[in-house]
Amino acid sequence: MLAPALAVIGLLFMGGLLLGLLQSLGYLPLIGEREPSLRAYAAVLSSRSFLRSLLLTLHVALVSTLLATALALGLALLLRQSFAGRRAMTFIFQLNLPIPHLVGAIALAQVLSQSGLLARLAALLGLIDDPGQFPVLVFDPWGLGIIAEYVWKETPFIGVVLLSVLQALGDDYENLARSLGAGRWQRFRYVLLPLLLPGILSSSVIVFAFAFGAFEVPFFLGVAFPQTLPVLAYRSYADVDLRARPETMAMGVIIAAVVAALALLYMRLGRRAVPRG
């Protein structure tokens, strides 16, 4: 029964990955290259533009993950409490989950760019003389707009995971710690946080892997230089010179290897995401 699905995965995904690996090794019969070598990997790893893109990609992925995780943890702890309007706040918190990343990026550009809503509002209120004086928050070399979009989009994802873990835990552990004289910080530090840690790690790994390998948001909100690795690989792939193809595929294989390693890490952490009694 699984054979049709496995055949599609094997043909489309594994076949494409194998073809990309062969091309990254310089096997391109179309232009007469049939001798495998690691020249493309050596050229990529010694390229300043690749290293700059790698650092930018790591910066965007790491900062986005840390900020989204911190916000998600705080909001999950807040939303587990009983208060008036809790259901409405939980609904609003999860509202942007089905929104595509590209749609969120377009909306963010309309709000945060130097010609966007906030810039025009600041100029209207006299805070700045011209919308062009508004701080550069999108289309910037540090990827601030990309980070903002990822944080906005991924915070609810991590928060939903942590909320499910908190609901599965219940209040027994905290009540026991409270009965032993533990304060609020002690209950969080020594009881809740260790129990939440597998869920935090597994969801954070997913977010980091996505931010590291995603293309559409950096392509739309990024600048021409430096570029994130997926954008750099895409622009190299669009080169009409097929002799540049091995380096392009080498970048793709490196990205795939990093994401695959993170996926394996997620599978290990995910098994412990929800503690069992």
Secondary structure by P-SEA (a helix, b strand, c coil): caaaaaaaaaacaaaaaaaaaaaaaccccccccccccaaaaaaaaacaaaaaaaaaaaaaaaaaaaaaaaaaaaaaaaaaccccaaaaaaaaaaccccccaaaaaaaaaaccccccaaaaaaaaacccccccccccccccccaaaaaaaaaacaaaaaaaaaaaaaaaacaaaaaaaaaacccaaaaaaccccccaaaaaaaaaaaaaaaaaccccccccccccccccaaaaaaaaaacccccaaaaaaaaaaaaaaaaaaaaaaaaaaaaaccccc
